[in-house]
Amino acid sequence: MIRVPVDVDNINAGLMRPAAEAARPSAGGTPAAGAGWAAADDVALIHAFRAGDMAGFERVFRRHSHRLRLRELIGRTMDSLPPRQHAAFVLHELRGLSCRHVAERLGLTEAAAETLLVRARRRFRREFRRLDDAGA
């Protein structure tokens, strides 16, 4: 079983970046710095294969597979959140809205939004670990 090392307390650290941003190439035709690991891995795979560097190809392939698994785990974990927790989590952790703005968007008091976010983070951590331990 592959154990996925991830800081589930800081899930918004680029893991859920929009696909369009991840695939955006720089002017030189290669992925822009910080543009996303999916596009960078694709380029690295092609370069290693063309150069006959099978060890490099295998290393990049394993890293790419690991990241795909991580993305799948995050998606399944997000799907397991109840609708209100999911909405609050996405607005705050992924879109960067303040707790006050999350409360306004969801029609809650700020205290209720904070409680909802605490519960969403706790459930996210618990469910992510459960799925990862189960090898889902």
C-alpha positions in Angstrom: 0.0 0.0 0.0 1.3 3.5 -0.9 1.0 5.8 2.1 0.3 9.4 1.0 2.3 12.0 3.0 0.2 15.1 3.0 -0.3 17.9 5.5 -4.0 17.5 5.9 -4.0 20.6 8.1 -2.9 22.8 5.2 -4.7 21.2 2.3 -4.9 24.4 0.3 -1.2 24.5 -0.4 -1.6 24.1 -4.1 -3.1 20.6 -4.2 -6.4 21.7 -5.6 -5.2 24.3 -8.1 -7.4 24.7 -11.2 -6.5 22.4 -14.1 -6.2 25.4 -16.5 -3.6 27.0 -14.2 -1.7 23.7 -13.9 -1.5 23.2 -17.7 -0.6 26.8 -18.6 2.8 26.8 -20.4 5.3 29.6 -20.1 6.5 31.6 -23.1 9.2 28.9 -23.7 6.7 26.2 -24.2 7.3 24.5 -20.9 5.2 24.7 -17.7 5.6 28.0 -16.0 7.3 28.0 -12.6 4.8 27.0 -10.1 2.2 26.3 -12.8 1.4 22.9 -11.5 3.0 19.5 -11.1 0.8 17.7 -13.6 2.2 19.6 -16.6 5.7 19.6 -15.2 5.6 15.8 -14.7 4.3 15.3 -18.3 7.3 17.3 -19.7 9.7 15.5 -17.4 8.4 12.1 -18.5 8.8 13.0 -22.2 12.3 14.3 -21.7 13.4 11.3 -19.7 11.9 8.9 -22.3 13.5 10.6 -25.3 16.9 10.7 -23.5 16.6 7.0 -22.8 16.8 7.7 -19.1 14.6 4.8 -17.9 15.6 5.3 -14.2 14.5 9.0 -14.5 11.4 8.0 -16.4 10.4 5.5 -13.7 11.2 8.1 -10.9 9.0 10.7 -12.5 6.3 8.2 -13.3 6.1 7.0 -9.6 5.9 10.7 -8.5 3.2 11.4 -11.0 1.2 8.2 -9.9 1.6 9.3 -6.3 0.2 12.7 -7.0 -2.7 11.2 -9.0 -3.5 9.0 -6.0 -3.3 12.0 -3.7 -5.7 14.0 -5.9 -8.1 11.0 -5.9 -8.0 10.8 -2.1 -8.6 14.5 -1.7 -11.6 14.3 -4.1 -13.1 11.3 -2.3 -12.6 13.0 1.0 -14.2 16.2 -0.2 -17.2 14.2 -1.5 -17.6 12.7 1.9 -18.2 16.1 3.6 -21.8 17.1 4.3 -23.0 19.8 1.9 -22.7 22.8 4.3 -19.3 21.7 5.5 -18.2 21.1 1.9 -19.3 24.6 0.9 -17.6 26.2 3.9 -14.4 24.3 3.4 -14.2 25.1 -0.3 -14.9 28.8 0.3 -12.4 29.2 3.1 -9.6 26.7 2.5 -9.5 26.6 -1.3 -10.9 30.0 -2.4 -9.3 32.0 0.5 -12.5 33.7 1.7 -12.4 35.0 5.3 -14.6 33.5 7.9 -16.8 36.6 7.8 -17.3 36.2 4.0 -18.0 32.5 4.3 -20.7 33.4 6.9 -22.2 36.0 4.6 -22.2 33.6 1.6 -23.8 30.8 3.6 -26.3 33.0 5.6 -24.7 32.2 8.9 -23.3 34.1 11.8 -19.5 34.4 11.9 -19.4 32.1 15.0 -21.6 29.5 13.2 -19.3 29.6 10.2 -16.2 29.2 12.4 -17.8 26.1 14.1 -18.7 24.7 10.7 -15.2 25.1 9.5 -13.7 23.5 12.6 -16.0 20.5 12.0 -15.3 20.4 8.3 -11.5 20.3 8.9 -11.8 17.7 11.6 -14.0 15.5 9.4 -11.7 16.0 6.4 -8.6 14.9 8.4 -10.4 11.9 9.9 -11.9 10.8 6.5 -8.6 11.4 4.6 -6.7 9.3 7.1 -9.3 6.6 7.0 -9.3 6.4 3.2 -5.5 6.4 3.1 -5.2 3.7 5.7 -7.8 1.6 3.8 -5.8 2.0 0.6 -8.8 3.5 -1.2 
